[in-house]
Amino acid sequence: PAITNQGLIARDAASVAGIEKLRFGPFAIQSGEGNTLITEDGRRLIDFSASWGAASLGHGHPAIVEAVTRTVRHMPSASILSTTHEPGVALAEKLLSLTPGGEDRRVWFGHSGSDANETIIRAVEAATGKKRVIAFIGAYHGGTALSMSVSGHTAQSHAAPRPGLFLLPYPNIYRPHFPGHVGEVALAQLDYLLATVCPPHDTAAIIFEAIQADGGLLVPPPGFIAAIAERAQRHGILLVCDEVKVGLARTGMMHAFDADGITPDLISFGKGLGGGLPLSAVVGPASILDRTTAFAMQTLCGNPVSCSAGLAVLETIEREKLAGNTAARGKQIMDGLKKLAEKHPLIGDIRGRGLAIGVELVANRTTKEPAGKACQKIVYRCFELGLLVFYVGMKSNVLELTPPLTLTEAEAAAGLAILDQAIDDVTQDRVPDAAIAAYAGW
Ligand SMILES: Cc1ncc(COP(=O)(O)O)c(/C=N/[C@@H]2CCCCNC2=O)c1O
């Protein structure tokens, strides 16, 4: 049918496949400027999501515009598979210089966190010949078959876990599901697995997030990931850290795993690495990533335009000292949220590091009953009031605040004020069920 002059939402409904939609409202965007998005009808939204963390420098950052424009104009091919080029080599060198690891290492380029984690699992299995992998309940490692099969998020329960996968309980300090669900049980279970059905000689890797993002923005107790790393090292099991969401200065440190001062064997990057363009990377030992050729290919891997954006992101993080800004803005927001918690009983827990912040919403602070519907309504109301924020969590009740690393003090304050109003409106039942009925969220 001819496309009438309908709005984006109606046209989207008639043209874009629902299987890739994760919608919380009629969120139609016509443009972005810095840390603000402008809706189709011209309203300004402070962006507290950064497109799930991908727009690390906000929207239209001059460094990215300049790098991308320059490269797309002179275009040294579209791929690094069969022709190499300066943007790709320079970005690989930059990533090697920014990541810890003594031995000879290499960088693999992809387009998404999913393909990076997919490649890691395939590469470590091939290099070690080992069939078992250990991961965590609540983990989201991707949306492709293999990356999903080593995930543990309830939203992906439609995907079968890979054979030989063992899932451990990720520490949940605020909502322990059993005594010791704050770290020591996970470690005890890991030791028991390794001593029984998951022998180190057949266990290729342990994959984890230093902060579990989609699982509910769970921050493990200090020392937990160091304890995991110590066991991996002791048993000769490869340690894989998924830095796709919370890496690259988002926690106020260069790497989220810096919190425990560990050195993973392999690291996956994505989202913010591309600053809004499709780009992922795996950093790991040459003995794994350089052991053969033509093993993990996609035509546009190492696309020079995306690689130029990645270089611009990393250089800007350094030049603008964005890890420092992230720590400062994160403290500002955390302090602001603590004040909101004094007046809003819906706020059950506030946690995170830097600009990776979770606000867990509960109907009752004593029972901690998850307030999923209130959470959906708050996201919807924030959109109406001028703030874009989404939610995560296996009970869909954790607001995820991952604004661009370039967030300013004024934008943080304005976002908090809108969040305050939205929570108030939902608490006073001013947002009807009908407002969110059409949106499945997750
Ligand atoms: C820690 C972590 N590792 C890998 C991925 C997969 O990245 P891609 O979605 O770029 O393939 C993700 C993606 N997370 C999802 C993307 C789908 C929408 C829901 N929100 C996310 O942030 C992730 O958080």
The ligand as a MOL file (V3000), in Angstrom:
LIG
                    3D

  0  0  0     0  0            999 V3000
M  V30 BEGIN CTAB
M  V30 COUNTS 24 25 0 0 0
M  V30 BEGIN ATOM
M  V30 1 C 27.1280 -7.1370 28.2970 0
M  V30 2 C 26.6390 -7.2960 26.8930 0
M  V30 3 N 27.3360 -8.0760 26.0400 0
M  V30 4 C 26.9360 -8.2410 24.7520 0
M  V30 5 C 25.7920 -7.6330 24.2850 0
M  V30 6 C 25.4140 -7.8330 22.8290 0
M  V30 7 O 25.7340 -6.6830 22.1240 0
M  V30 8 P 24.9580 -6.3810 20.7510 0
M  V30 9 O 23.5090 -6.1670 21.1140 0
M  V30 10 O 25.6190 -5.1450 20.2190 0
M  V30 11 O 25.1330 -7.5640 19.8680 0
M  V30 12 C 25.0220 -6.8090 25.1190 0
M  V30 13 C 23.7670 -6.2110 24.6110 0
M  V30 14 N 22.8890 -5.7950 25.4290 0
M  V30 15 C 21.5070 -5.4830 25.0960 0
M  V30 16 C 21.2040 -5.2870 23.6340 0
M  V30 17 C 19.7650 -5.5650 23.2820 0
M  V30 18 C 18.7550 -4.6400 23.8790 0
M  V30 19 C 18.7080 -4.7130 25.3610 0
M  V30 20 N 19.7620 -3.9820 25.9820 0
M  V30 21 C 21.1140 -4.2530 25.8480 0
M  V30 22 O 21.9440 -3.4640 26.3300 0
M  V30 23 C 25.4590 -6.6450 26.4510 0
M  V30 24 O 24.7810 -5.8530 27.3200 0
M  V30 END ATOM
M  V30 BEGIN BOND
M  V30 1 1 1 2
M  V30 2 1 2 3
M  V30 3 2 2 23
M  V30 4 2 3 4
M  V30 5 1 4 5
M  V30 6 1 5 6
M  V30 7 2 5 12
M  V30 8 1 6 7
M  V30 9 1 7 8
M  V30 10 2 8 9
M  V30 11 1 8 10
M  V30 12 1 8 11
M  V30 13 1 12 13
M  V30 14 1 12 23
M  V30 15 2 13 14
M  V30 16 1 14 15
M  V30 17 1 15 16
M  V30 18 1 15 21
M  V30 19 1 16 17
M  V30 20 1 17 18
M  V30 21 1 18 19
M  V30 22 1 19 20
M  V30 23 1 20 21
M  V30 24 2 21 22
M  V30 25 1 23 24
M  V30 END BOND
M  V30 END CTAB
M  END
